[in-house]
Amino acid sequence: MQNALNIKRISAASVGAVEICRLLDEAKVDFVPVDSHCWADEFPYKPKMEVRAAHNGNQLLVNYRVTEECVRAVAQHDDGNVWEDSCCELFLSPVADGTYYNIECNAAGTLLIGFGAGRADRERAAKEALDTVDRWTSMGRAPFANIEGERTWQLCLAIPASAFFAHNVQSFDGLSVKGNVYKCGDMLPHPHFLSLFPIDIPKPDFHRPDFFGSVVFE
């Protein structure tokens, strides 16, 4: 079981999402599996999901790699129901004040960011904040319906500190915080729910900061 998600510091500045795979390869940042299959009895399908991340002080650089039997990205616009698609998610508490952000992105780079203390009454990021997150995906940026047949796809996000819109995060340097990483697909032919750190409850629910693990920024 993964004990922590370690975020290596790299020296590159003003990174675009299209550069992330190469930069993380050059920095020898390894993927870690997102394979806690907590609700396997009810949702037995388990795609392969991996994540790796780095930062340059001002940007959090995230690379997801997924292998699954069907890929979907129907959500037309940011702030839509991306969790119903082939979706990769990072939940993070950058400040220890009982709140967290949910950063959810589908296979076409369509994005949702929310903020709050729990599932209820979450505040959604404004378009101005969403637009600061640069995205690249191997599936292209246009929405698409189900693409059947097993394939591997990648998604990269360059997330500036300012995207954590309810806080004044000056830098990621040296932060030791809490969070989790997820893969879901609520409306896929075989719905699934995977996490980096396990969630010990009977039904799928990613909005459980009580099960967050350690996220350590170099």
Secondary structure, 3 states (H helix, E strand, C coil): CCCEEEEEECCCCCCCHHHHHHHHHHCCCCCEECCECCCCCCCCCCCEEEEEEEECCCEEEEEEEEEEEEEEECCCCCCCCHHHCCEEEEEEECCCCCCEEEEEEECCCCEEEEEECCCCCCEECCHHHHCCCEEEECCCCCCEEEEEEEEEEEEEEEEEHHHCCCCCCCCCCCCEEEEEEEEECCCCCCCCEEECCCCCCCCCCCCCHHHCEEEEEC
